[in-house]
Amino acid sequence: MRETLSIGDEPGRVSTEEVVIREGPFARQLVFFRTHEPAGTVVVHTSERFLYVVLGNNRALRYGIGVGREGFTWSGLVRISRKAEWPDWTPPPEMIQRQPYLPRFMAGGPGNPMGARALYLGSTVYRIHGTNQPETIGHAVSSGCFRLANGDVIDLYSRVPVGAKVVIRHAAAL
């Protein structure tokens, strides 16, 4: 069982650089990945804290991610409905109710908790996005979104088109 960080969302915190995780288990890397999903599919394993972009021939590019904290995990099949660079952030009403101190709107930029890029997941309120808190990668800290270090989400953004299939699994792969 993973320890939960005591770090909360810190709107307005500015990351000093576009961090890429270069060492350790959450570093972006090419891995063996057996799947029946076609190349270009994004597979998220929330319990493992990894996001995979299927390349074909039993290969995938793997990224370390931060995931939803207890009570905010989910699974399903969606498509990337849109993408944004330095996206604005408007917390949904449910999040404001739980965390009334949050701003009602934040313009995109280095101080925005959505980070450098966002890939919107279907018609849900969830996204795959960057973070200005790279130390949260590998932990369950979000309200259901999947976060990557800003340098990694920039790389992912360049690889995954609007319309790409996204499979979110909570249980470990078999």
C-alpha positions as CSV (number, residue, x, y, z in Angstrom):
1,M,0.0,0.0,0.0
2,R,1.3,3.4,-0.9
3,E,1.7,6.2,1.6
4,T,-0.4,9.2,0.8
5,L,1.6,12.5,0.7
6,S,0.5,15.3,2.9
7,I,0.8,17.6,0.0
8,G,-2.4,19.1,-1.1
9,D,-3.3,21.0,-4.3
10,E,-1.5,24.3,-4.1
11,P,-3.1,26.6,-6.7
12,G,-0.7,29.3,-7.6
13,R,2.5,27.3,-6.9
14,V,4.9,28.0,-9.7
15,S,7.2,25.2,-10.9
16,T,10.6,26.5,-11.7
17,E,11.2,24.3,-14.7
18,E,9.5,21.9,-17.0
19,V,10.4,18.8,-15.0
20,V,10.9,15.4,-16.6
21,I,11.3,12.5,-14.2
22,R,14.7,11.0,-15.4
23,E,15.4,8.4,-12.7
24,G,13.6,5.8,-10.7
25,P,10.5,3.7,-11.4
26,F,8.4,6.7,-12.6
27,A,10.8,7.8,-15.3
28,R,9.4,7.7,-18.9
29,Q,10.7,4.6,-20.6
30,L,10.1,2.1,-23.4
31,V,8.7,-1.1,-21.9
32,F,7.4,-4.5,-22.9
33,F,3.6,-4.3,-22.8
34,R,1.4,-7.1,-23.9
35,T,-2.1,-5.9,-25.0
36,H,-4.7,-6.4,-27.6
37,E,-5.2,-2.6,-27.9
38,P,-4.0,-1.0,-31.2
39,A,-1.1,1.3,-31.4
40,G,-2.0,4.8,-30.3
41,T,-4.2,3.7,-27.5
42,V,-3.6,5.2,-24.0
43,V,-3.8,2.7,-21.2
44,V,-3.9,4.0,-17.6
45,H,-3.2,1.6,-14.7
46,T,-4.2,3.6,-11.7
47,S,-3.2,1.0,-9.1
48,E,0.3,0.8,-10.7
49,R,0.6,4.6,-11.1
50,F,1.5,4.3,-14.8
51,L,0.1,5.5,-18.1
52,Y,1.1,3.7,-21.3
53,V,1.0,4.7,-24.9
54,V,0.7,1.5,-27.0
55,L,3.3,1.5,-29.8
56,G,2.5,-2.0,-31.1
57,N,4.7,-5.2,-31.2
58,N,4.3,-5.6,-27.5
59,R,5.9,-2.2,-26.8
60,A,4.6,0.9,-25.0
61,L,6.0,4.1,-23.8
62,R,5.4,4.2,-20.0
63,Y,5.0,7.4,-17.9
64,G,4.7,7.7,-14.1
65,I,1.5,9.4,-13.0
66,G,-0.3,10.7,-10.0
67,V,-3.8,9.4,-9.6
68,G,-7.0,9.9,-7.7
69,R,-6.9,9.6,-3.9
70,E,-9.1,7.1,-2.1
71,G,-12.7,7.6,-3.1
72,F,-11.7,9.3,-6.4
73,T,-10.5,6.3,-8.4
74,W,-12.4,5.3,-11.5
75,S,-12.1,3.1,-14.6
76,G,-13.7,3.1,-18.0
77,L,-13.2,3.7,-21.7
78,V,-13.2,7.2,-23.1
79,R,-11.6,9.1,-25.9
80,I,-9.5,12.3,-25.9
81,S,-12.1,14.9,-26.6
82,R,-9.8,17.9,-26.8
83,K,-6.3,19.1,-25.9
84,A,-5.0,22.4,-24.5
85,E,-1.6,24.1,-23.9
86,W,-1.3,25.9,-20.6
87,P,-5.1,25.3,-19.9
88,D,-7.2,27.4,-17.7
89,W,-8.7,25.7,-14.7
90,T,-12.2,26.0,-13.4
91,P,-12.7,23.6,-10.5
92,P,-16.1,21.8,-10.8
93,P,-18.8,22.6,-8.2
94,E,-18.2,19.3,-6.4
95,M,-14.6,20.1,-5.9
96,I,-15.5,23.7,-4.6
97,Q,-17.9,22.1,-2.2
98,R,-15.2,19.8,-0.8
99,Q,-12.5,22.5,-0.9
100,P,-14.1,25.9,-0.6
101,Y,-10.7,27.7,-0.4
102,L,-10.0,26.9,-4.1
103,P,-10.2,29.7,-6.6
104,R,-13.2,29.7,-8.9
105,F,-11.0,30.2,-11.9
106,M,-7.3,30.3,-12.7
107,A,-5.9,31.4,-16.1
108,G,-3.4,29.0,-17.6
109,G,0.3,29.4,-16.9
110,P,3.1,28.1,-14.7
111,G,1.2,28.7,-11.5
112,N,-1.9,26.8,-12.6
113,P,-2.3,23.3,-11.1
114,M,-3.3,21.9,-14.6
115,G,0.3,22.3,-15.7
116,A,1.7,22.7,-19.2
117,R,-0.8,20.6,-21.1
118,A,-4.2,18.9,-20.7
119,L,-5.9,16.1,-22.6
120,Y,-9.6,16.1,-21.8
121,L,-11.3,12.7,-21.2
122,G,-14.5,12.5,-23.1
123,S,-17.4,14.5,-21.5
124,T,-16.1,13.8,-18.0
125,V,-14.6,16.4,-15.7
126,Y,-11.4,14.4,-15.7
127,R,-8.2,15.1,-17.6
128,I,-4.7,13.8,-18.1
129,H,-2.7,16.9,-17.3
130,G,0.6,18.3,-16.1
131,T,1.4,19.4,-12.6
132,N,3.6,22.0,-10.9
133,Q,4.0,19.5,-8.1
134,P,6.2,16.8,-9.7
135,E,6.8,15.2,-6.3
136,T,3.2,13.9,-6.4
137,I,3.9,11.6,-9.3
138,G,3.5,8.0,-8.1
139,H,1.0,9.0,-5.4
140,A,-2.8,9.1,-5.0
141,V,-3.5,12.8,-4.4
142,S,-5.9,14.1,-7.1
143,S,-9.7,14.3,-7.3
144,G,-9.7,11.8,-10.1
145,C,-7.5,13.3,-12.8
146,F,-4.2,11.8,-13.9
147,R,-1.1,14.0,-13.6
148,L,2.3,13.8,-15.1
149,A,5.4,16.0,-14.7
150,N,5.1,18.9,-17.0
151,G,8.0,17.7,-19.3
152,D,6.3,14.3,-19.6
153,V,2.9,15.7,-20.3
154,I,4.4,17.9,-23.1
155,D,5.9,14.7,-24.6
156,L,2.6,12.8,-24.2
157,Y,0.6,15.7,-25.7
158,S,2.8,15.6,-28.9
159,R,2.1,11.8,-29.3
160,V,-1.6,11.5,-28.6
161,P,-4.2,13.0,-31.0
162,V,-7.8,14.1,-30.3
163,G,-10.0,11.0,-30.7
164,A,-7.4,8.6,-29.3
165,K,-8.9,5.8,-27.2
166,V,-8.1,5.8,-23.5
167,V,-8.6,2.7,-21.3
168,I,-8.6,3.4,-17.5
169,R,-8.0,0.3,-15.4
170,H,-7.9,0.3,-11.6
171,A,-6.8,-3.3,-11.1
172,A,-3.3,-4.5,-12.1
173,A,-2.9,-5.9,-15.6
174,L,-3.3,-9.7,-15.9
